[in-house]
Amino acid sequence: MSLSKKLGDLTEQIYEKVLLERIVKDGNIPYHVGIITDGNRRYATSMGMDSNLGHVKGKEKLEEVLEWCMEIGTKVVTVYAFSTENFKRGNEEVEFLFKLISRSLLNLMSDDRVINNKIRVKVIGSIESVPLYLQESIKKVEDFTKDFDGYHLNIAVAYGGREEIIDGIRKIAQEYKDGKINISDINASNFRKYLYYGSLPDPDLILRTSGEERISNFLLWQGAYSELYFSDVYWPDLRKLEFLRAVRSYQTRKRRFGT
């Protein structure tokens, strides 16, 4: 390793430490962080590797980022793992992703970080549209962690924000048809319970990697007033310093909630 590289790494480590201390001292920690993990395939291409290996690197990066979130005190993380639009990808890649998600979920049940930190795992999305083996893995990890209350990890699989809202409208229409609710019962507060995870708090901060500046059908209802942070790096390349910058950017903003 060259001297300039060593000095660069040392400078980054010092900056990370200073920024982390400043974030913790500020105290305005985002309770819920939503993450759009974009750029796995482009990362793989840039590194000259198979695109599926890019997804594996993305999974490994998520494990790192979850540790960073717990370090600063964030209690809820929702990660966009597989969107409804991702079904349009090639069958081989979709199947690889489903198997990767399934293995990762099952591994969580023997992960000391999950057990020791009491991390409850919840999967949101059109679960009935994924293979049966993945549905079974989802049920197993959700049952295993259902009584944990230290942290919350939500994984959006076969998820689309528009689809979530439409599904909620269908549920309301059916309840109205069955005479269970009145038109006057339908409001923004009550509508939340018809979403995939009705008790999910709104994300304070949504972070997206890869340089794209859009939310791509992610938590459309819940993210109406979320603060957004867009990073130019591909998801597997995200460094702790960049994550801390996102959090610090959130802390310096004045949230107005439309007022």
Residue pairs with C-beta under 8 A, 6 or more apart in sequence:
12 239
12 241
15 241
16 240
16 241
16 244
19 241
19 244
19 245
19 248
20 71
20 72
20 244
22 248
23 29
23 72
23 244
23 247
23 248
23 251
24 72
24 73
26 251
28 250
28 251
29 72
29 73
29 74
29 247
30 74
30 203
30 204
30 205
30 227
30 247
30 250
31 74
31 75
31 76
31 201
31 204
32 74
32 75
32 76
32 77
32 78
32 200
32 201
32 202
32 203
32 204
32 205
33 69
33 74
33 76
33 77
33 78
33 203
33 204
33 205
33 206
33 207
34 77
34 78
34 79
34 80
34 203
34 205
34 206
34 207
34 218
34 219
34 222
34 223
34 226
35 62
35 65
35 77
35 78
35 79
35 80
35 206
35 207
35 208
36 80
36 206
36 207
36 208
36 209
36 215
36 216
36 218
37 58
37 61
37 62
37 79
37 80
37 81
37 209
37 235
38 208
38 209
38 210
38 212
38 216
38 234
38 235
39 209
39 210
39 211
39 233
39 234
39 235
39 236
39 237
40 51
40 54
40 55
40 57
40 58
40 234
40 235
40 236
41 51
41 54
41 55
42 54
42 210
42 234
43 54
43 57
43 58
43 234
43 235
43 236
43 237
44 50
44 51
44 52
44 53
44 54
44 55
44 57
45 51
45 54
46 234
47 54
51 93
52 93
52 96
54 236
55 96
55 97
55 100
56 100
57 236
58 235
58 236
59 100
59 104
60 236
61 235
61 236
61 238
62 79
64 240
65 77
65 238
65 243
66 77
66 113
66 153
67 113
68 240
68 243
68 244
69 77
70 117
70 151
72 244
72 247
75 151
75 152
76 151
76 152
76 154
76 200
76 201
76 203
77 151
77 152
77 153
77 154
78 124
78 154
78 155
78 156
78 200
78 203
78 219
79 153
79 154
79 155
79 156
80 156
80 159
80 216
80 218
81 101
81 155
81 156
81 157
81 159
82 97
82 98
82 101
82 125
82 156
82 157
82 158
82 159
83 156
83 158
83 159
83 160
83 216
83 217
83 218
84 125
84 126
84 158
84 159
84 160
84 163
84 217
85 160
85 216
85 217
86 94
86 97
87 94
87 129
87 158
98 130
98 131
98 134
101 134
101 137
101 155
101 157
102 133
102 134
102 137
103 137
105 121
105 123
105 137
105 138
105 140
105 141
105 155
106 137
106 140
106 141
108 114
108 119
108 121
108 141
108 144
108 145
109 140
109 141
109 144
109 145
113 119
114 121
114 145
114 148
117 150
117 151
118 148
118 149
118 150
118 151
119 145
119 148
119 150
119 151
119 152
119 153
120 145
120 146
120 147
120 148
120 149
120 150
120 151
120 152
120 153
121 141
121 142
121 144
121 145
121 153
121 154
121 155
122 142
122 152
122 153
122 154
122 155
122 197
123 138
123 141
123 142
123 154
123 155
123 156
123 157
124 154
124 155
124 156
124 157
124 159
124 164
124 196
124 197
124 200
125 156
125 157
125 158
125 159
125 160
125 164
125 196
126 158
126 159
126 160
126 163
126 167
127 135
127 138
127 157
127 158
128 135
129 158
130 157
130 158
134 157
138 157
154 197
154 200
156 218
156 219
159 196
159 218
160 217
161 215
161 217
161 218
161 219
161 220
161 221
161 223
162 217
162 220
164 195
164 196
164 220
164 221
165 195
165 220
165 221
167 194
167 196
168 191
168 194
168 195
169 194
171 194
172 181
172 186
172 191
172 194
175 181
176 182
176 183
191 221
192 198
192 221
195 221
195 222
200 222
201 222
202 222
202 223
202 224
202 225
202 226
203 219
203 222
203 223
203 226
204 226
204 227
204 250
205 226
205 227
205 228
205 229
205 246
205 247
205 250
206 215
206 218
206 219
206 223
206 226
206 227
206 228
206 229
207 229
207 230
207 231
207 243
207 246
208 214
208 215
208 216
208 228
208 229
208 230
208 231
209 230
209 231
209 233
209 234
209 235
209 237
209 238
210 231
210 232
210 233
210 234
210 235
211 230
211 231
211 232
211 233
212 230
213 230
215 223
215 228
219 226
225 255
225 257
225 258
227 249
227 250
227 253
227 255
229 246
229 249
229 250
231 238
231 242
231 246
233 239
233 242
